[in-house]
C-alpha cells in the first residue's frame, strides 16, 4: 500500500475508534487492585454499621421522653441495664427508662438516641436530664454508612486507595478488574543499537524502546519489547509469533517509502491495513491495521514523530480497550509569538505554556531534546495555517495526557 | 504522653519538615526507570548526531559559492565525489566543488550546507543551482541535538517516558535513582477483621489496610502491611522487628486516650515522641515520633481521620524523603453553601468542587462513603470559624494530592 492516500486526523481517529477490541477481566485480591480498572458494579454485601450503635459513652434513651426537658423542668429516667462494647441487652425500653451504653455498643430495643455521659447527672438508680435529646442523636443507624444491596461504585473507573477501603467495608476481599492489555512493541531498523558511548557510523541509539515501554506502562498496559531487522520475511515471522502472546502490537520504523514500507507490507500480508498516511505534522506515515482481530499501530522511527503519533492515536485507544473513556481537556491560550503551522495539515507543535501565553519551541525535526524542553502541544487543524502572535490557539498540556 | 498538648497544624508540619531522614540510591537498568526519581545529573556522554550529516538526499556545498545564485545568474558546481549512508568521503571541498550525498551521510570536509536533489539540475559532471543556499541548510551539525558534556536532566525529578528516551540517546543504559522507601504499616486493634459478609458483633472490617497500602504505593514507596493487637508489649515487639526491614512506620489506631494510647506509649518506650495531638478536625490524636532515626507516623483508627492525617502530614514527607519537593496548589473558590468550621481548629472538610463553587458534604464523622462522594477538601485555619455561603474559601482538589 503506497503512502499517498493521506486522510485527516479526524477521520483516522474515527476509523480507530470504530474498531472495537475484546478485553478480559480477572478476579484479584482487593489489596492488589490499586489503580486497576473496576469491571463490576460494587453492591454492598452487609450493612455498615451492621446494627444501630452508640457513638458515645452515655445513656440510650427514647428521645420523646426528653421532649420537655429543661434546667427548670428536668426529666428523670430509670437506669434498667448497662451495655459494654461487644455486649448486647435483651431489654426493651419502656417510657422513662434508660440503659447505660458504651461507644460502639448496640442500641437496646425501643431506644432511638444517646445522651452523652457528661450531660447527665446520676442519682441512685436514676439519671437527670435537663436538655432535649434529638432523635438519632449521638448514635449510628444500621446501614447508615453503607446499606446492604446499595451500589456504591460503578464499573469502568480507575480505583484509588480510598475506594479500595470502601470496597473492603462493603465486604469484598477480591474483585473483578479489567485485565491489562499486553502490548508487544517492535522497534524495527538495522541501525538501532542499545545505549552506548561508542556509536559506530550509521548506527542510532534505540531511544524509542525506552519511550514506548514507559508510554505503554503509563497507559495501564503491559509492554513486551522486541526489535526487528528491516526484512519483510523476518518481520512477518515476528508478527506471527508475538500475536500469540499479546493483545496489541505497536511498531516503530519501516512505514515510510524510503525504507520500503516493510512493516506496512508485513501487516498487509497477515491482515488488513486501515490507515497508512495521515495529514499530520510530524508523523504523516502513521499506519493502523488489524491482524487476528488485534490492533496494530505503526509509528514512525523518528522519536519526535513516534511520540506525537502515540499521543494522538494510540494512548486513548489503549485506555478505551480497557473501558476508560475520557475527553482530554484542551485550553485556549494566547500565542506568545507567531506559530508556524503548515496549512492543509494537522500540526502538533511542541511549545511552552507559561501562565497566560504559549510559545512554540523553534526546533528542527530531529531534535529529540525538544520533547523534554516543552510542556504542551499547540494543535492547529487543516484550516488554520499560521497563527499570529496574540491570537488564541488550542493547547494540550502534557499533564492532561497522563491518566492517574 | 497525654493527649492534651495540642499544637497547630502549621507547627506540626514544621516539626515533621525539620527532621531529615536519610535516603539511598540504586543503580538500575534504564528500562526499569519509568516514574522513578533521578538521583544523578545526566551529562551527555556522546554528541548526537555524532558527526555533521546531511538531512536530505542532495548535494553538499560551500554556501558561500551560491551567494549570488539566481535563475538569471546560476551557479555551476563540479561533482567531485558521492557519499552513501554509512560511507565517508576523504575529499575536502574546494571552491565551486560539490559532493553528492545521501540522507544521514557525514558532510564532507569544507562543506557547510546541503541543497536538495530536486532543487538542482545535473548536466554532465556539473550541477546547476539557481538559488542561494543558506549556511547549515538541510544538514544536522555535530552535537546539534545533544552536546557531549551538556547536562540535560537534573537530579530530583520523577522520570517520564520521553525523558528516558533522551537519557538513552545520551548514552546511558543504567542510571542512579532514589531507592523507594519501605514503609511498614501496622493497623492496630483487636476489633479488626478482613473483609467478610458475616461480621461478628464488635468487629470492624480493616478498611485502613487497603487505603494505606494504596496511599503508600501512590507515594512512590513500598508498603509492608501488618496488624497488631491492642497490647503494649506485643506492639513494642512488633515495632522492634519491623524497624529492621523498613525506613518508615505508619500505624493506625491506639493513639486516642480511650484505647490507652498503646501505640504512643510503645513508640515512646523505643524512641521519642515529637507530636501527640494536633488542633485538626478530624484527626486530632495524630502522633509523630522517631525510633532509630526512622519516622513513625501515628494515625487514627477512624478511616476518615486517618485519610486526612495521611493527606496533611504523611504524603509529602514520604516524597520529601525521596528528594521531591513540591508545593500543593490550593484554589480560592466561592462557598456554595455555609461551611461549618470549628473555630480554634484547622478544619479539613470534605466537599464537592463544581466549576465556580464548592459545597461541603454534610455527613457524620463515621461516614466513610464521604471520602468517595467528595472531590476536594475545604481547608479553614484556626482563625476562620464558619464560612458564609458566597464567601471565598481555600480548596484542595484531591487530584492535586497525587503525584504523577
Interface residues (C-beta under 8 A of the other chain):
Chain A: X30 X31 X34 X35 X45 X46 X48 X49 X50 X51 X55 X85 X86 X88 X103 X104 X106 X140 X144 X145 X146 X152 X153 X160 X161 X162 X163 X164 X165 X166 X167 X168 X169 X170 X171 X172 X173 X194 X195 X196 X197 X198 X199 X201 X202 X205 X206 X207 X208 X209 X210 X211 X212 X213 X214 X215 X217 X218 X225 X258 X303 X307 X364 X366 X367 X368 X369 X371 X372 X402 X404
Chain B: X30 X31 X34 X35 X45 X46 X48 X49 X50 X51 X55 X85 X86 X88 X103 X104 X106 X140 X144 X145 X146 X152 X153 X160 X161 X162 X163 X164 X165 X166 X167 X168 X169 X170 X171 X172 X173 X194 X195 X196 X197 X198 X199 X201 X202 X205 X206 X207 X208 X209 X210 X211 X212 X213 X214 X215 X217 X218 X225 X258 X303 X307 X364 X365 X366 X367 X368 X369 X371 X372 X402 X404
